[in-house]
Amino acid sequence: MTRAFSGFRALRPAAVAALLLAGHAHHASAQEQVIKIGHSGPLSGPNAFAGKDNENGVRLAIEELNTKKIMVEGKTLKFELVSEDDQCDARTGVSVAQKLVDSGVKFVMGPYCSGVAIPASRVYNDGGAMVSTVGTNPKVTEGGYKNLFRIIASDTQIGSNMAVYAAQVLKVKQVAVIDDRTAFGQGVADQFTKEAKKQGLTVVGQEFTTDKSTDFLSILTSLKAKQPQAIFFGGYAPQAAPMARQMKQLGLTAKLLGGDTLCSPEVGKLGGDAVNDTVFCAQGGTMLDKVASGPAFKAKYKARFQRDADAYAASYYDQVMFMAEAMQKSNSTQPAKVSAQMVASSHQGVAGTYAYDDKGNLKQAPITVLTFRNAAPVPLASY
């Protein structure tokens, strides 16, 4: 009897400790809320450099937020990144959207490509998720979805600004237009063409290609005969770089103009000296080197990822920070309440001030025009 009693006493401290640990763990988990931040972008294929850069912007914001121990509804928020490869493909992007929604993700950064953002936005909307995209085609924000934001300038702003720059700064008179038939490429080219005509420019030729092509000699030869002083290309970096090389090969001295996708360092890497003082592009956002927190962000990004920030890392970072701020202000993690708070307020980020209209477009979207020198993008002016 005594032995049995002493045995019970010997086990008791361990049992009590286990119970206390279990209780403490339960208490801790009850005071922490996991917020999954989804990311949809091209993590493979020719635009993977952009998808990875965008993902890194989200990752950097999440890591910083988790050190701040943000409290909402009495719980500490723990942010987790769930990143998926949509390959800049509409069908894949819709599948990714469904996967993220099914796994309970309520906040999604991306898609990068307009052709993915347009069909995927319906899936996210039906799943009650909030979406923040850099898809620039005007149709992205015309679906009437309350929880959708475009975190940069639209094609209307980017394409138009490039036409104004061509007319008023480059002083060209004759332009040609090429687009890759994607939602983005066609959209930004259409906006450039409209504004170019308003500016009194003559559009001497219009050609089409695809977002898989790398041989443009035939269409460039056709355009050379029409003597354009500038060619606007609505498309992506993996096509723009060989296009610039082939223009040089043909002795075509026209400037190659484009939207934000041509502002990537990838154009310089792939195009070499053919892009120098030849490629001019318009990118949403201000010049990071010229804004207060820009240089610090660039240094922080490079220290974390051992590479330079590309076009939209800062925009993705800023929007995640804005979302977290809105969660605190609304004391909610429900997408509808968070997005309503964001529409009602504004956020000063690294790349600019974020204030949205009721369609999810930025009220003021600054544009920076860049060219290339030593095969690297160099900002010329912000508008």
Phi, psi and omega in degrees: 000313179296320182297317180297320181295317180293326178296320178298318180294326180293326182278337190300316181301319179295318180295317180297317179300317180297318179296319179295318179297317180297318179295320180294318179297318180296318180297318181296315181293328179293336182262005180237136178239124180277126176247112179277126175253112180278154173224127177239120181192172180282105179259359173221165180086185188295337180260016181299329179301322181286317179299319181291322179296316178297316179301319180296324177298318177294315182300317181298317179296316180298316180298320179291318180298321182293338176279342183274345178053058181292134181253130174222129182052040176077007181238147176278127180278132175243114183271137179230137179270130174238103187252136182230147181269110178264357175059014185058032183240130186300312182295316178296320181297322178293321177296319177298317179301315180295321179297315180295316179298316181296333181268011173086014178284127183250351180227122185234130174259123186114186355291166179279320185265134179302322181296341174266319184298320185297306179287327183289332183299329178294319180296315179297318180299313180296333180270003177075022182263153175263135185238136176234108189241158170256012175298122191263347180301131181307331181296339182303321183255017180258008181276353179079019182275125186291328187256036181239133180232139169259117192268006176222182177295156178269173176303323181303315181284316183293309181297317180296315181298323180292325177292318178297318179296318180299317184284314191267333181255309179283342176061034178276159180243328183240129181229156172237161183228133174234136172226158187265010176069006173279166179301319179292305186300314181292320182297312183289327177293320178299317180293322177298313183299315180301312183289326178301317179294322178296327180279000178087012178279150177262124177270105188274346180191149176227127182231162181230148175219201177231168179276013176245350186286153173225355180248112183241013186301321182295310182288328178291323177297318178298318181289326182303323180295338182267358173056052174286146175271343176210146176240124176267128178247117174268100183178198189248166184305317183296342175263325183297321183296307177294332177297317179296319179297319182287330173297316179296319180300323182274356183072025179275110189270004180297151172285147177255113183256155178193181179271201187299329183294338178275353181277000184285143173305338179301326178299319177291320180298319184274331186262342179060215185289351179293339183269345186297124180054021177242317178273127174235134184220158177244128183235139176294141179108167179267172178287118184300327180292341185258354180255156190307311186262004183297306181300322179295321178296315181299320180292319180296317179297313182295322179296324183280321188246359180056035176203160180282148175294140178265204191302313192237016177304316182294323180294319178295317178301311182300316184293322177296319177296321178296317179299315180296320177297318180293326176298317179295314183293324180271351184051045182207153173244017176278126184309319182298318180287323179294314181292325177297320178295321180293320178294328183276352184226193177215167183219130176270108182255188178293315187271357180151190178263130182256111175218127190249148173274183186287354175262353180094009176268149175296134179294320176229120183239098180296150180238137173244131176262132181233159167230188180239135173223136187054037178061026178230143180293135181232121180290139181255316181195154174246145181233000000 
